[in-house]
Amino acid sequence: MNCEEARELLYEIIDKEASEVDARRVQEHIDKCRECFDIYRFEGAIQEFITRKLRDNRPSLRLEVLKSRVLAELATIDHPRAAKGRWPFSPFTRSLVAAAAAIIVVAVFLLGSDFVRESESFASLTELHRVATRTLDVFRDVGNTTGAIAFSREELTYAVAPHVSEFLLIGGCLEQFRGTQVGHFVYLDGLTTVSVFLVPADCIEMPPELVAGKVERDGITYFGHDCGGCRLMFHRLGSTLVVTATTEPSVDLVGFVPGQGAI
Amino acid sequence: MRNLKVENNRKRSNFETEALPHMDAMLRTALRMTKDGSDAEDLVQETYAKAYRFWDKFEPGSNCRAWLFKIMTNIFINEYRSKSRSPVAASIEDIDDSYLYGQLAGMESTENPEQRLFAKILDDDVRKAIENLPDDFKLVAVLSFLEGFSYQEIAEIADLQLGTVKSRMHRGRKLLQKQLYNYAVTNGYIKEKAQ
């Protein structure tokens, strides 16, 4: 075999499509020919590199959300009259998706963290929320070089508020707060920045009066909302709306509209 | 009536065991093909709905993954593929084989010229380079690189002649290498070779 023939077979060899006979003849050639050997080694390395980079092994919230969408659609194929409408317009499907998404958020949390239960007083949450006033530049690094968990915009919109599609997710990451990992996601809604913290439920104590109303602390008004299993708390810091959501498996986020009401 | 219900349940559970585990792969391919998260989800969902409706056409024991990809490819080509043809395609013949090697080899006296490039090129660069390929090349490249289908399987999935698969793979690779090289030069990862 000469160099020209060896080059002809290059990609068939790399893609493992060449016959055994050809593969052996190429091997014999590149054992003797330095230049062809270099090209084969280079192309093999490039191929391996591209394949590795293409595979995205991040845990995908999107996949779990999609799975519940597909299962819901299969159910409508089996029982056409039971659940009409196509996601995301059917409330029935939507609540499934919301629940699934919320569960995944919790799962991501539990898997990726080493929780320390702290009996934080409510007031100290203000400290947590000061993180929200950091510059948004931190969150543009969605790429994500900091080793933080990054989700795509759609994934988080589903996770945090499945029916709010116009929110633009700028970024998300895991942050340490007193030894506990909290998820921090920043959305833009027009001129308002919405900073969402996802905090393990057992790390927060919310005063009972907040659950259904509002509370003043340190000159800041906090509004509470209970949507069944998940407690939400809102307050404003400058132009930022801060939402703190506790995460539990039984979350129903469907009835919750961030920013609605008195805030 | 009762039998019908039992039959339906069996169909459903067969489908869930056989077809659903491939969703991961379907989604990652759909993401590369459509470049858009919600399009990719819709494409996969549509594929599963169609596959479920035609589940009685699937031959038990045959390759379910290839069957699902065939359905997805079909829907993609008919409904999602970009309407405009990419003008890039015309210039492929001007790109040399082993383009990157040609550009990098002999630049400096390094043992492995690719190592420097690999260290700098980001996952996103590679994904973008793939996503920017014209659809025809992208399809075969993604099925091969990402999913590891053989040329023969790709021919069946995409309804192409084997020779067409080979030539698209070849030309897709050239474009891909050229794009990666351009990224690397534009971003200053490497200096352009003096002509």
Interface residues (C-beta under 8 A of the other chain):
Chain A: R7 L10 Y11 E12 D15 K16 E17 D38 I39 R41 F42 E43 A45 I46 Q47 F49 I50 T51 K53 L54 R55 D56 S60 R62 L63 V65 L66 K67 R69 V70 E73 L74 I77 D78 W87 G143 S152 R153 E154 E155
Chain B: N8 R12 F15 L20 M23 D24 L27 R28 L31 R32 G37 S38 E41 V44 Q45 Y48 A49 Y52 R53 D97 S98 L100 Y101 L104 A105 N112 P113 E114 F118 I121 L122 D123 D124 V126 R127 I130 V142 S144 F145 L146 S150 Y151 K166 M169 H170 R173 L176 Q177
